[in-house]
Amino acid sequence: MQRMSTQNSVNSKLQKPETEVISRVAAAFFDLTMTTSRNLEVQASTSGNEGDTATISETEDKIEVATPKMYRVLLMNDDFTPMDFVIHVLQKFFLKPTEEATRIMLEVHTKGAGQCGTFTHEIAETKVHLVNTYAQQHRFPLKCIMEKAD
């Protein structure tokens, strides 16, 4: 019996710090704003027969989620990368169907740049790196960039 009560007290002591650590990691990762509010209300009544009573209430922590900043990923035109390779890149890295990939490729060819999608910073950065590396491996000068969305 003593071993069981010791185990329960250890578990209860571990759960609160683990929860706090998880909350802090989530806050850092998802750019959360933690707001702690503790409101203590004490009410005392001094009526003759009832005696003094006190009510204490405490509000929970509030977490406000900030929307992440979005970035546009663009393919830039060059005179050497074949149109078929651009369509292939759009299908492989941005999961575009053939018709949409062709439309974006023509936009790159005629306007100088074409938008592949809008993503959070980390995802946009990863896609830019993957596309640029893939183009270099295939010896094409295709460039992919990212810029803040308005």
C-alpha positions in Angstrom: 0.0 0.0 0.0 2.8 2.4 0.8 4.4 1.8 -2.5 1.1 2.6 -4.3 0.7 5.9 -2.5 4.3 6.9 -3.2 3.7 6.1 -6.9 0.6 8.3 -7.0 2.3 11.2 -5.3 5.3 10.9 -7.8 2.9 10.9 -10.7 0.9 13.9 -9.5 4.2 15.8 -9.0 5.4 15.0 -12.5 2.2 15.8 -14.3 2.1 19.5 -13.5 5.7 20.3 -14.7 5.2 18.1 -17.8 2.1 20.1 -18.6 3.9 23.4 -18.1 6.8 22.2 -20.3 4.4 21.1 -23.1 2.6 24.4 -22.9 5.8 26.4 -23.1 7.1 24.3 -26.0 3.7 24.7 -27.8 3.8 28.5 -27.1 7.2 28.8 -28.6 6.5 26.6 -31.6 3.1 28.0 -32.5 3.9 31.7 -31.6 1.3 31.7 -28.8 0.8 34.4 -26.3 0.3 33.1 -22.8 -1.9 35.2 -20.5 -2.3 34.2 -16.9 -5.0 35.7 -14.9 -5.9 34.8 -11.4 -8.9 36.5 -9.9 -9.6 35.8 -6.3 -12.9 36.9 -4.9 -13.5 36.7 -1.2 -17.1 37.3 0.1 -17.8 37.3 3.7 -21.2 37.4 5.3 -21.7 38.3 8.9 -25.3 37.3 9.5 -26.1 36.2 12.9 -26.6 32.4 12.7 -24.6 31.4 9.6 -21.2 32.6 10.6 -18.5 33.8 8.1 -18.3 32.2 4.7 -15.7 32.7 2.1 -15.8 31.9 -1.6 -12.6 31.8 -3.6 -12.7 31.3 -7.4 -9.7 31.1 -9.7 -9.8 31.5 -13.5 -7.8 29.2 -15.8 -4.8 30.3 -18.0 -5.9 31.7 -21.3 -3.9 31.0 -24.5 -4.3 33.3 -27.5 -3.2 32.0 -30.8 -1.6 34.5 -33.1 -2.0 33.7 -36.8 1.3 33.0 -38.5 2.7 35.3 -41.2 2.3 33.9 -44.7 4.8 33.9 -47.5 4.3 33.5 -51.3 6.6 31.1 -53.1 7.5 32.2 -56.6 9.3 30.6 -59.5 11.4 33.0 -61.6 11.8 32.9 -65.3 15.0 32.1 -67.1 16.0 31.4 -70.7 17.4 27.9 -70.2 15.0 25.8 -68.1 12.6 23.8 -70.2 8.9 24.3 -69.7 8.4 20.6 -69.1 10.8 20.7 -66.1 8.9 23.7 -64.6 5.7 21.7 -64.9 7.4 18.7 -63.3 8.7 20.8 -60.4 5.2 22.3 -59.8 3.7 18.8 -59.7 6.4 17.2 -57.6 6.9 19.9 -54.9 3.6 21.8 -54.9 1.2 18.9 -55.8 -0.3 20.9 -58.7 -2.5 19.1 -61.2 -1.3 19.2 -64.8 -3.7 22.0 -65.9 -2.8 24.3 -63.0 1.0 23.6 -63.3 0.8 24.5 -67.0 -1.0 27.7 -66.2 1.6 28.7 -63.6 4.4 27.7 -66.0 3.0 30.0 -68.7 2.7 32.8 -66.1 6.4 32.3 -65.3 7.2 32.4 -69.0 5.2 35.4 -69.9 5.3 37.6 -66.8 8.7 36.6 -65.4 7.4 35.0 -62.2 4.6 32.8 -61.1 3.1 32.1 -57.7 3.3 28.4 -56.6 1.4 28.9 -53.3 1.2 30.7 -50.0 2.7 29.0 -46.9 3.9 29.7 -43.4 7.6 30.8 -43.2 9.1 27.4 -42.4 7.1 25.6 -45.1 7.9 28.3 -47.7 11.6 28.2 -46.8 11.7 24.4 -47.1 10.0 24.4 -50.5 12.3 27.1 -51.8 15.3 25.1 -50.7 14.0 21.8 -52.1 13.2 23.4 -55.5 16.5 25.2 -55.8 18.5 22.1 -54.9 16.5 19.9 -57.3 17.0 22.4 -60.1 20.8 22.5 -59.4 21.0 18.7 -59.3 19.4 18.6 -62.8 21.7 21.4 -63.9 19.0 24.0 -64.6 19.2 27.6 -63.5 15.6 27.7 -62.2 15.2 29.9 -59.2 12.6 29.7 -56.5 12.1 32.6 -54.0 9.8 33.5 -51.2 8.3 36.9 -50.3 5.9 38.1 -47.6 2.3 37.9 -48.6 0.3 41.2 -48.2 
